[in-house]
Amino acid sequence: MQRSEAFRAAAEQFPAVRGYLNAASTGLPPRAMLEAVRADLETWSRGEVEPGGYDGVVSRTRASYARLVGTDPSRVAIGALVSQLVGLFAAAAPAGAEIVVPHGDFSSIPTPFEQRGDLRVRTVPLGDLAEAIGPETWLVAFSLVQSADGAIADADAIRAAARRHGTLTLVDLTQAAGVLPVNADEFDATVCHAYKWLCSPRGVSFLTIAPELHPRIPALQSGWYAGRDIWASAYGPGIELATDARRYDASPAWQAWVGAEASIGMIAGLDPQETWDHAAELGAALTTALGLPEQRRAIVAWRDESGEGLAKLRAAGIRAAGRAGNLRLSFHLWNDERDVELALAALRG
């Protein structure tokens, strides 16, 4: 597989860990990220940290993420967890509203809505999601790429059905951004955690939101960092929120964002189609060699309810995951054909 110079340079940023097929659980840290975090910790240890000095880190990371998902930084808010951001929509839904979600989606999507107690949360198979949207559906929420098995939602059909019925779309890009080409502006809102395909420390998440939703989605998690003038908003009451998506910002965990700046900046400079082609070709090679239906995608999975397949991989020192009765393997920048051969040898062993 011929890859661009930029792709090869990014791949070389990662440690030479053969058999790590688990980006869908946790991404690996690139060298630049490790260096940035270590340098910041050293600065902190010398008592030279200035809180305001992290604002540029957050701003640059926000811009890199916006570039990656095809939107403007003014539409991007920051947080720490996906469920935290989904909770904004769960809180805003009118009593009795219908929320449609896929069966088996990662629990950060349905759980905030289910905990309201006065919403009608309807669960349907992923392939039936578009058809399930009707005139009473207030919002459809789903992961673009499913965590349990890597299945990809038919976003075009879902979006078209939502538009016909005036339904809001909320899409989780956690298993997509950084490996699959995405355009956040195609949806009313998206959420994403950066510790998987974006290879960042845990505690860095993003919300993209259309400006016209601001009056409908209260900024309930807002604090001083969501103020129009951040450093004039430390004390209330009555701070003035930012007029763009920053109004939804949660204050950042500084060291996590230092790491995220390096990782996301690097990944945003790549061609996402090239990254997807690389990962998907490896997934296809593995599944066809095992005699399975070809899965040309970054996450491949098949039934392994006994855990026998996962045990074989672990015994061979290969990192993969068991999810919802599936054996799940995932490929990213650091993987190549040698990882496929290692997995094949272990599974056939």
N, C-alpha and C positions, 0 to 999 in steps of 0.2 A: 504494500500500500504506500504510494507516494504521498507525502504530506508536505505542506508549506514550511518555509523556514520558521515562521512565527509559531506554528504548531510544534515543530520539533524543539524549539527553544523553550516553550512552555513545558513540554513533556520532560525535558531535562531538569526542570526545577524541582521535580519530585524525587524522593528517595528511591533508590533502586530496590524496591520491595517486590519480588516476584510472587505471584499468586495472591495479591490483594484484589479480590473481586467483590468489593463491598462498599463502593461509593454511595450506594443507595442507603446505607446505614450511616456511614461517616466518611467524609472525604479525607484525603491525606493533605498535610500542610506543605505547600511549596517552600523552597529554601528562602525566598524573599520574605515570606510571611514570618518564618521563624526568626530571621535576622531583625525584622522590624519590631517584633514583640520583645525580643531580648534587649534590643537597644532601649526601648521604652522602659522596661523594667529597671535597667541600669540607671536611667535618668531619674526614675521614681526613687530608687534606693539612695540617690545622692540628694534627695530633697529638692530637685530642680523642676518638678512637674508643675505646670500652670494649667488649671482646669480649662481655661479659655483656649489653650493651645490645641485642644482636641477638636475644636469646632471645624478647623480646616480638614482634619481627618474625616469627620463625618460628612462634610460637604463634598469632598472628593469621592468618597465611597458612594454617596447617594448618586452623584453624577455618573459614576462608572456603572452602577446598577441600572440606572435609567437608560444608558446607552445599550446595555446588554438586552433589556426587554423592550426596547423600541419605544420609549416614552420620554417625556420631558422631566427633568428633575423636580419641577414645580408640582408634579403629580405624585411624587414619591414621599411617603412618610416612613419613619423608622420605628422599630420596636424591638422586642426581645424574643417573643414567641408567636407562633402562628395562631394558637388558640386565643391568645390575648387580642390579636387583631380581629379574628373572626367574631370575638365577643362583642365588638362594637356594633356589628350588624345584627347579632342576636338581640342586643339591647334595644336597637332601633326598630325592630320589626313590630308592626301593630299587633295588638292582641288578637288571636285567632288567625293570624296570617298563615298561609301555606308555604312551607319550605320544602323543596324537593332536593334530595341528595341520593347519591348512588349507594347501593348495598355494598358493605365491605370497604368503604373509603376509610382513610386514616381518621382516627377518632377526633382529631382536632377540628375537623369539618362539622360533623353532626352534633357533637356533644354540647357546645355552647347553646345551640338552638333547643336541644332536648331539655336542657336544664331550666329554660324559661318556664316550662310547665303549661303555658297558655298559648303555645303555637302548635300548629298541625305539621309535624315533621313527617314527610312521606318518603319512604325509601323504596327505590326501584333498582333493577339491574342497570349497570352502566350503559349497556347498549340501548336501553329503553328510555334514557333520560330525556332526550328531545321530545319524544312522543308523550311523556308524562307531564310536560309543561302545559298548563291551561290558563284560562282567563283569571282564575283565582290564585294562581301561583305568584306570591310576592317576590320570591328569590329562589334561584337554583344555585346550589353550591357544590363544587366538585373539584377533585384533583385532576389536573390535565393528564398527568401520568400517575397511574395507581401504584401505591407503595407495595402492595402485597404481591403483585405479579407483573408490573410494568405495562399493563394494558393502557392504551392511549385513548382518551375520550374523543368522540366525534365533535370537536369544538364548533365546527362550522354549522352542523345541524342543530346543536344545542343553542348556539347564538341566534340562529335564524328563528327558531321556535320562541325563544325568549323575546325577541323583538316583536314578533307578531302579537304577543300577549301582554306586552308592557312589563315583562318580568325582569328583575335585576339579575345580573350574573356576577358571581363571586367565585374566583378560580384560584386554587392553590397551585403554585408553580414550583413548589419545593423539590419535586422529583423531575423537573423539566429545565428550569433556568440554569444555564451553564453547560448543558449538553444538548438540548433540543432547541431549535430556533423558535422563539416565541415573540408575540407582539401584545404587550399588556393592554394597549389602547383598544384592542378588539373587545374588551370586557369592561363592565362598569367598575369592577374592582378586582385586584389580585393580591394574594399574599404569598410570601416565600420566606423560608428559613434558609440561612446561608451555610450551614455546617455540613451539607452533603456535597452536591455537585459544584458549589461555589467555594469549597475547600477552606472555609473560614472557621474561626472559633465559634463554639456554641454561644448563643445569646445575641445574635445579629439577625434581625428579620426586617422585612419590608412590606409595606402596603402601597399599592398604586390605586388611586381613586379618581374618578372623573369629577371635575369641579362642580358640576351640577348636583352631585350627591351631597355636598357639604351641608345644605340645610336639612337633609333627611337623616344624616348619620351624625349624631352628636359626638363631639370629641371628648368622650368620657374618661379617657386615660390621660388627658392632657395635664401637664404641670408646667413648671418654669421653662422647660426646653421647647415647649410648643408656642411660646410667646412670640409676638411680632419682633420684639427686641429681646433676645434671650436673656441677656445679662441685666436687663431692667425689669425682668419678670420673676425674680427670685422670691418676691414677697407679695402676698395678696392683701386684701381681696381685689377682685376686679381687674386682673391682668388682661391685656388685649392679645388675643390669639393671632397667629400668623394667618394671612388671607389665603395662602395656598395649602398644599397637603401637609406642610410642616405643622399645621394646627393639630394633627394627630400624633405628633412625635412623642415618644417616651424617651426620657433622658438615657443616653447611651452608657453601656458598660465600657469604659474607655479602652482598656487593653484589648478587649475583643474586637473593637472597631479598628484599632491599629493593625491587627492581623488581617481583618477583612479588607482594609484598604489595599494591601499588597496583593491578596489573592484575587479579589473581584476586579481590581484594575487590570491584572494580567489576563484573566479570563475574558473580560469585556473587549480586549484587544484582539481576540481570535475570531475567526469565521465560525459561527455556531453550526452552520451546515457541515463544515469540515469536521468539527468535533462529533457531531451526530453520526456522520458517515463512518468515521473511525470506530466509534463504539458499537454502532449497529452492525457493521461488518463482522466484528468479533462475536457479537451475540449470534448472528446468523451462522457463522462458522461452527460455533460450539453446538448449537441445537441440531443442525443438519448432520454433523459428525456423530451425534448420539442417536440418530434415527428419529428425532422428534420433528414435528412440524416446524418449519423455519420461523424463527422469531428474529426479525431484522430490527432490533432495537437495543438500547443501552442496558435495559433490565430484562433478563430472561428468567423464566420460572417454569417449573413443572411440579406435579404432585409428588410429595415425599412425606406422607403422613407418618410413616414409621421413623423418619429421621435418618434412615440408613445412608442416603446420599450425602447429607450434611456431615455425618460422622466420617465418611470416607474422605471427604475434602479436608476436614479438620485434622484427621490423622496424617494427611500429607502436608500439613502446614499451610493449607489454602484457606483464606478468609472469605466466607460467604455467609448467608443468613437463612434461617428458616422463618417463614412468615405465612401465617394462616394456612398451615398444612402444605405449603410449597417450599421447594428448595429454590432460593433466589440468588442469582449471580448478577453482578453489575460491572460494566466496563467504562473506564474513563481515560483521561489523557495518558496516564502512566502505564496502561496495559498495552500489550501487543500479542502477536501470535504465540509467543512462548507461554503466556498465561493460559491460552486456550489449550495448548498441548499438555500443560501441567494438570489442568482440570480434567481433561479427557483421560489421562493416564490414571489419575486417582479414581475417577468414577468407574472406569473399566476394570480397576485393579482386582 
